[in-house]
Amino acid sequence: MSGTCEGAAATPALQDYTLRLADSALILGHRLSEWIGHAPLLEEELALGNLALDLIGEARSLYAYAAEIEGKGRSEDDLAYRRDAGQYRNLLLVEQPNGDFARTTARQLLYSAFAHPFWRALAGSRDEMLAAIAAKAEKEAAYHLRHAGEWLIRLGDGTEESHRRAQAALDELWPYTGEVFERDAVENRLIADGIAPDPAALRPEWQRSVAAVIAEARLKQPTSGWMQSGGRSGRHSEHLGHLLASLQFLQRAYPGASW
Amino acid sequence: MSETPMPLWEVFIRSRSGLAHRHVGSVHAADAAMALQAARDVYTRRGEGLSIWVVPSDAITASDPAQKDMMFEPTASKIYRHPTFYKVPDDVGNM
């Protein structure tokens, strides 16, 4: 077994943490895949598909690792297809519906502005497997951030309508950004062990890159008021159940189906 | 809602083999930066390239297909412009 899981006590925390990262990647990847066949232009149809595949690829590596840590014979597919909403540990931000293109773009910016420095920091993890997965994901996230940023700038600084929609998207999603930087017992444990980066330490960089895009897009940064929370403990918005119904349908209807 | 057609850009990609940029197709995009992104997303999904150029399609001045006889036909008879036209004495060896 690769990685450096030290002692039995660290194992559940590492598995839980890996699952959180996997869930966020899978759910956002699935959301983006919902655009296939509906994107506003052909070029963006492929771009959104590319982002989705990056994220689903990250999720696969992480699920496989989480299953390996758990050591109970479950596969990456079992973890993705056979857990209910209450067992999912993704950020609430990523399960929010696509809405219009501005909303999808804003969601991607807010996530990727965190994901990019996060993967870079995790690439220095003492856990070799997480470090390797993070090193690959960092390059992907760098492009996601650029792609979403360039689009949001043009939407915000575009027509009256695109500006209005971009502002509405930011305002709507902002309350989901607080959760991204939360820490709980699992993370504290892994931060102390040098396995996980401290998300709070990544906040200034997130703030800088988001603020730069918002300013160039001539949008207003929403005021940080009350923040939504709960994804990490399985308390999700009503949207996740609907998403999973579509994501998991095949394996639920025909367990073990393969092709 | 006002919609203006997005400009067209020609995409050129240099492959890993280090050859010159080669024309691969076109994309629609509002400006150069977006055209570069679109080109990356549409034409380099299978590791096709290491460098991309995008050029506004309307910046290209093209020859008129209707004039191809005038433009290209006269060279057909000038076979002496090809190196293979000339006999190289054996003593010269490989050039």
HADDOCK unambig.tbl for C-alpha pairs under 7 A between the chains (distance, minus, plus):
assign (segid A and resid 43 and name CA) (segid B and resid 27 and name CA) 6.89 0.50 0.50
assign (segid A and resid 43 and name CA) (segid B and resid 38 and name CA) 5.66 0.50 0.50
assign (segid A and resid 43 and name CA) (segid B and resid 42 and name CA) 6.26 0.50 0.50
assign (segid A and resid 46 and name CA) (segid B and resid 41 and name CA) 6.24 0.50 0.50
assign (segid A and resid 46 and name CA) (segid B and resid 42 and name CA) 6.11 0.50 0.50
assign (segid A and resid 47 and name CA) (segid B and resid 41 and name CA) 5.07 0.50 0.50
assign (segid A and resid 50 and name CA) (segid B and resid 41 and name CA) 6.99 0.50 0.50
